[in-house]
Amino acid sequence: MSDPNGTDQPDPLDSFDEIIEAETTRDPDLAVIEAGSRTLRTQGGPAYADVPARPEDPEVDKALREVEAELATRWGETKLEPSVSRISALMDVLGEPQRSYPSIHITGTNGKTSTARMIEALLGAFELRTGRYTSPHVQSITERISLDGAPISAERFIETYQDIKPYVEMVDSSQEYRLSFFEVLTGMAYAAFADAPVDVAVVEVGMGGSWDATNVIDGDVAVITPIDLDHTDRLGETPAEIAGEKGGIIKQDATVILAQQPVDAAQVLLKKAVEVDATVAREGLEFGVVARQVAVGGQLLTLRGLGGEYPEVYLPLHGAHQAHNAAVALAAVEAFFGVGAQRAEPLDTDAVRKAFAAVSSPGRMEVVRRSPTIVLDAAHNPAGARVTAEAVQEAFDFSRLIGVVGASGDKNVRGLLEAFEPIFAEVVVTQNSSHRAMDADELAALAVEVFGEERVQVEPRLPDALEAAITLAEEEGEFAGGGVLVTGSVITVGEARLLLGKG
């Protein structure tokens, strides 16, 4: 092949046989799978931007810390007054920036951020300028607002905050409660997207749907990932009640992309769609995963979209749940382009393959170190823990897996521990730096009930917990196949990521 300048470039597929021949000491079938995944990764080009580090310029870093400090004076993300009155007032004084571009709105209990990243990658492959708003962040607050697949720079984040700050203060003075941390960030994202400008915004809700701050957009496509029990004190105690809140993002005449759901949740969502004349595409009926095969570094998929099948799609993420997220993301982008409605033909398969091959999702089944292998996963509720446990067993052949768990006190921590109990040989319980973190001793008491005292070690400091887990994983020897899984909270994963040299 040739590049735009006319110079010859090697075709990555030409090296497929050479890679296999070079793997003379490996199992032949494994060599073929690895060669396939490596060449597909090559076709995919560079991965989308990872988590940003602190700014190198001390002045920029100082300014960013000042913005973070100001935002920290506002209500945190777990304290809210369920309404969109304040964010609506902010949008009004900003000139309704969220109306200047179409959007894809994403809610659900688990899988939202990974699905948003996949949607973003697919839209980018079709040369659309994207804005992505997700939460919470793994390490840097700037991760939450992305343009063209990369977190906005610290400089742009600071500038956006300073631009809207006078309007934020104006709204603060006129409302019963000041704008919250999340509401200000949402305003920043919508303003940054309008300023860019973007062709389409990919927006993940913070919590729920109806009264979430993001819900001042009218998403052309509403995506609902699997619903399970989480935030039950605010959203409801059954999947159906939670679906009632999350269904609030379904707008008049929109297209709804519905992941596989509990029956009672699906009924609520379908009823809502009928009420607003929305078109519904359901996983397992109108789209889905046709086939999946474990590959080195991820999996090889055949997806059925709204316009037909897309074979040989390499996804560099582990787990059946990520394959389902990929199917949902593909259907969402097809719906955005009118596939299955205004047009019958599918999306360009090569562009779809290239997009998926470039996807990353930091902190989601992410391998950050070898010898022993250390995996980070931000599972923080029982449903997330169950799919993570299944993914670990499928993707890795650990002879001995040690868990490092630091959880938030407002979660179903017992359920999370019970989901991991079958796969952890031992668990090291710890706590992260958040004020929401469950005390390590309290977590240990729960862990002893689930695992038994002999399988539980307590290390309140995360660095000590990581060191203890690595030592335990290495007890059987360097080549015995021990591993470490760090999980329980996005914050725990983010702090571990920093300690392990990522970002």
Buried (B, 14 or more C-beta within 10 A) or exposed (E): EEEEEEEEEEEBEEBBEEBBEEBEEEEEEEBBBBBBBBBBBBBBEEBBBBBBEBBEEEEBEEBBEEBBEBBEEBBBBBEBEEBBEBBBBBBEBBEEBBBBBBBBBBBBBBBBBBBBBBBBBBBBBBEBBBBBBBBBBBBBBBBBBBBBBBBBBBBBBBBBBEBBBEBBEEBBEEBEBBBBBBBBBBBBBBBBBBBBEBBBBBBBBBBBBBBBBBBBBBBBBBBBBBBBBBBEEBBBEBBBBBBBBBBBBBBEEBBBBBBBBBEBBBBBBBEBBEEBEBBBBBBBEBBBBEEBEBBBBBBBBBBBBBBBEBEEBBBBBBBBBBBBBBBBBBBBBBBBBEBBEEEEEBBEBEBBBBBBBBBBBBBBBBBBBEEBBBBBBBBBBBBBBBBBBBBBBBBBEBEBBBBBBBBBBEBBBBBBBBBBBEBBBBBBBBBBEBEBBBEBEBBBEBBBEBBEEEBBBBBBEBEBBBBBBBBBBBEBEEEEBBBBBBBBBBBBBBBBBBBBEBB
